[in-house]
Amino acid sequence: MMWSLWCCTHRAALLTCIVVHIFSQSVRGLNVCMSGSATSCEECLLINPNCAWCAQEDFGRARTLTSRCDLSQNLLKRGCEARFIENPRSVSSILKNKPLSSKGSGSTQYDVIQIQPQKISLSLRPGDQTSFEVQVRPVEDYPVDLYYLMDLSLSMKDDLDTIRNLGTKLAEEMKKLTSNFRLGFGTFVDKNMSPFSYTAPKYQENPCNGYKPFPNCVPSFGFRNLLSLTDKVDRFNEEVQKQMVSRNRDAPEGGFDAILQAAVCRERIGWRKEAYHLLVFATDDVPHLALDGKLAGLVQPHDGQCHLNDKNEYSASTKMDYPSLALLGEKLAENNIFLIFAVTKRHYVLYKNFTALIPGTTVEILDQSSKNIIQLIVTAYNNIRSKVELSVWDHPEDLNLAFTATCQDGQSLSGLRKCADLKIGDTVSFDISVDARSCPPSGTQKSFTIKPVGFKDRLEVSVDYRCDCGCTRYTQTNSSRCSSSGTYTCGTCRCESGYRGAHCECEEGDAGSLNLSACREAEGKQVCSGRGECSCNQCWCYESEFGKIYGTFCECDDFSCARHKGILCSGHGDCHCGECKCHAGYIGDNCNCSTETAPCVSEDGRMCSGRGSCVCGRCQCTEPGAFGDTCEKCPTCPDACATKRECIECRLFNTGKFADNHTCQRMCKDEIITTETLNTDDPSTVLCLYKTENDCVMKFTYSEHASGQSVLTALREPECASAPDALTVLLAVVGSILLVGIVLLAIWKLVITIHDRREFARFQSARSRARYEMASNPLYKQPISTHPVETVFQMYSKSYNGGVH
């Protein structure tokens, strides 16, 4: 239940932010007060928390249905006196405000105050937020009641042996934290019925019958209060030593039954009102939850009441189901009990999830055999004392609560109602904003409680609602102000049946026989143009948040004319019956066109720099690439370089047409940068050059910066050509002629050499082909010639192949 309350509160806070945002936007734009058509003061107050009602009798203009519901400042401007304005605001009043205490034990133990204030009253107007501050301080040496609730199932036998002397040791440790400590002891197993426990006859007295590892144990039970809270810690040790473990059938235990009984049986357990209540729940297994009891036929939900019999045993264990988490959290918070889960490591995650659903609970890991139980309790106690968390009880559904925590670091944390990492004695504050969403029936009073989780201290908040207007106290029936035919209240007449009009001056029968054509501008048109009411043969025009509605038939107003950029008649004219009447110097349907041409004249005296035309007081550039208020910027125009040349001359060299200092400053406002070399790689720059009087060349670049300023980058000095030296020229000519002659001779010599070498080679080749001696003449012939003659003898005596024939 507490968790659901917490969620609802946060959702309500979010809804409040959304509603306030919508209201604030509405007030800035549309006047929701006048658009709501409120006919009474009470209706007006419900429209918006910023709306006010004027109860002044003579408020408004003649023949106008004046809206008495408007913003307070508007009513004052419209002539309503402040004393007649009904605008109640939400307020808070502190009724009880005792100072915070610093110490918990001692003679002032019963007067310890840990929350301030203790009682306040709120008077709320719907939608109007008010806030108050709450301070909380955990005091030092506050009394502590600790109840140790132990699982006595068979698996906890080693743990039982470990804690036999727990009382003495725990008391010694707790005395370091508080001088007023009491200790109690209780045990649980599970419901003694099938299927949770062994119920066969042989197990009735000894569920461990036949179980060899541990043959003897006591029967199962739901919960036993063995030792009520006492400062005699030796008795704790005595009770622990008497205990024996039991045995149940399934793994889950009935621990939640035991927790609920330990929480709600305040007198039997012995919880003190002025003490911290710590309930240590030690187990090594998971718990049974609500609806598990149906397995044993238990369909009755737990009633959340105490059911301990004369033997201090839980008597309804076999009659009701296990309690739910919501019921458990509600009863723990109701009795200011901090629950400490001391569980084994394998079940830590499960119980950690339980802490998120049960406010004021913590979980610690219990070692095997409970060896660390004392340190576990001390650590959990310190963790509990280091946190402060606010809870809300009996939260009215029509109230929105929003929390802002200011913890020990001084920073405000919106949406939080919890502070952690505190030291004993630290004071934390919470700013709580409250607003009502609606008006309950007249005379309704409500209340709710804010308390820190686990603290006995609380803040009681009473709430009443401011939905009525003070002017209703002066209501007059059958008032002469209402022609003795109506009730006068809060500046208006409420006519009796059969009468109508602002002062109930017209009878309903007469009004019904009236010729409504007297209130129509023409046949077929609406009565009073749909913007007024026909009363007693004449139109009474409505008031409008946008302006004045007037005319015999309410046909005119001063807000329905043409607008320019959302401004009526561009701010240069007056609206008369739907038409703009322009002021001098302006023309057009919405008076947005100025007839003034002075803004179009450039610094050189030309209209739009000669690159455009002046239309409605502004230049419209027609030259491609031209821009600026007077079309003065145009890097790509043909005359761009010529225009900027004059500025280069006057600014850098004090020459040219603008050499006069005053003219130069007026005409040349561009930024000029001088440099040794120009960068012409940028495509957005234009390279310009011109010839000076000294026949030098001056170079500069022209570009437009993103800011709209023209930037000129120029050489520091013009580039000038120097006169040639005569001797140098002569020597150069003579040298050139000599060089050409030498080159020609070298070429001729080279050609002759190549030709001779080729001829010599040809001669050598012919000589090598001759087949005679160099000493003989090939043309010479011997004078004697010899011719041989063969005889017959010689012919026959010739030998053939060595033989003689």
C-alpha positions, 0 to 999 in steps of 0.5 A: 500500500505504501509503495502504491501511495509513493507511486501515485504521489510521483505521478501526481507531481508529474501531472501537476507540472504538466497542468501548471505548464499548460496554464502558464502557456495559456496565460501568456497567449490566450486569456483563458479567464475571459474565454471561459465565459464565467457568469459567477465569481465561483465559476471564474475562480475554477477556470484558472488560478490566475483568474480574478473576479471584479465585484464592482457594480459600475464596472465596464462600458455602456452597452457592453457585456463586460467580462468580470473574470480576467487577470487581476492586473487587467481588471485594475487597468480596466477600472476595477478598484482593488478592494472589489477584486476577488482573487483568493490565494492558497496559504499555509499556516503553522499550528504547532512548531516545537524545536528539534531535539538533539539527544534521545535518551535521558529525562527528555526521552518522552519529549524527543522531537525529530520532525518540525513542524508538527502540525500545519493548516492549508487553505487551498484554491484549486490550481494555486500551489502553496508550499511548506518546509519540513525538517528532520533530524535523527537524534543521538542516543535514541532508545532501540528495541530489537526483536530477533525473529529466527527460522527454527527449521532443521536447516538452521540447527547450526545457526541456533547453536551459534546464537546461544550467547548472542544476547550478551554480545549484542547488548555490548555492541549496541551500548556503543550506539545507544544507552537504552537498549532492549532485546526480544526473541521469537521463532517460526517454522511454517503452518502445521498442515499438509503440504507444508509440514509432515502431518501423518500420525507418526510425525505428530510429536516428532516430525524427524521420526526416522530421519537418521541425521537428526532423529529428534525435533519439535512439531512445526508451528507458525510463530512463537513469541518466546521473549518480549522486549526486555533490557535483561539480555541474559533471559535472551540467552536462556530462551535460546538455549531452550530451543530445538529445531523443527522439520517441515516438508517444503523448502519455503518457510512461513516467515511472513506470518511471523513478521506480521504478528511481531509487528501488529502485536505491539503490547505482547511484543513490548514495542515502546512508542519512544524507540527505534523498532528493529525487527531482525528476520534470520532465515536460510530459505525463501518465504511463502507468499499470499495465495500459497495457502490455497495449496492447503485449502486456506482461502481466507486472506490475512486480516492484518490483526494480532492472533497470539493466544495465551501461550504467545503462539500464533493461533490463526496459522491454520485458518488464514492465508499468508500475508501479502507484501502490501499488507506487510509493508503497511503494518510495518510502516504503521508501527514504525518498524525497520525490518532487517532481512538477514539471509544467506547469500544465495537468497540475497537477490530475492530479498533485495527485491523485497526491500524495493516493495516494502519501505523501511527494509534492508537486507544483509548477507548472513554467513553459514551458522550465523557467525556474523550476526552481531556485525550484521545487525550493527551494520544494518542499524547504522544503514537505517540511521543514515537514511531519512525517507518521508512517507504520506498517509491518508493522501487525499486523491484531489491533492498533488504533492511534490517533494524537493529534498535538501540533504547534508550537501545543501543541494536541492534535489527535485522529486526526491523525498529521501536523504542518505549517507547521513550522520547522527545529528544531521538535519535535512529539509524537504520542501513540499508543494501542495495544490488542489485539483478541484473543489469538494462540496462546500465546508469539506475539510480533509487531512493527511500525515507526513512521517519519516519511515520508521519514526514515531514523529509525524506532521499532521496536515489539515486542509480546507478549500478556498472555493467561495468568494467573499463578496457573496456575504453581501448578496441581496435578494429582490435588490433595487439594483436588479429592478427588484426582480433579481438577486444582486451578488458580486456585482451582477444580477441573477434575474428571477424567472420571466425577467432578463437584461443586465438589471433584469429590466426586461420581461421575458414576455416582452422580449419574446415579442420583440422584433429581432430585426432591430438587432440585425444589420440586414435581413438574414444576418445574425442577431447582433452580428453573432457578437452580442445579445439583443436586449430590450431592442438593442445590441449589447456587444460582448467583451473580447480579450482581443480588443473592442467590439462596437457598432449598432449591430456589434459589426465593428471591432478594432482587432480584425484587420490585416496583420504583418508578422503577427502585428496588427496593421504592422504597428503603423496604423489603426484598425477601424471596423476591419480596415487599417487606417495607415499612419503618415508615411505608410501605405498598403492593406496592412500598412507595412509599406513605407513611402520613405526612400532615405533608407535606400540611399547608399553612402555614395548618394545613389539610390540602392547603389545603382543596382536596384530599386527602392520598394516600401523603404527597402532596396530590392537588388536587381544586379546579379550578385548584389546584396546589402541594405543598399545593394552596396555589396557586389563582388561579382559586379563589373564595377566592383573593383573600380568602387573599391579602388577609391578606398584603397587609394585614400585609406593606404596612400591618401590619394584619389577622389576620396583623399579628403579624410572626412569623405574617406571615413564616411565612404570607406568602412570596409576592413583593409588588410595589407600583405606582402603577397596575395592569396588568389586561390580562394574562389570567393575572392575577386582579384583587382588591379589598376595602374597608378599615376606612376605607371605602377600596378596595384593589386588587391582582392575583394571578398565578403565576410560571413558577418556581412563586412567587406574585406579588402586585402592589398599589397603594401606597395604597388608593383613598379618597373625600373628603367634599363641601364644602357651599358648593360644593354650594350654589353648584352647585345655585343655578348649575344652577337659574339655568342651567336657567331661562336655557336655558328663557327662551332656548328660549321666546324662540326659539319666539316669534321663529320664530312671528312671522316665519312670520306676517309672511311669510304676510301679505306673501304675501297682500298681493302677490297683491291686484290693486287700488290702495291708494286705492280701496275695492273695496266701493264701487259707482257710483250710476249705471248705463248700459245701451246699446239698439240701434235697427233703423236702427243694425242695418242700417246696421252695417258688416261687414268695411268694406262697407255692406250 
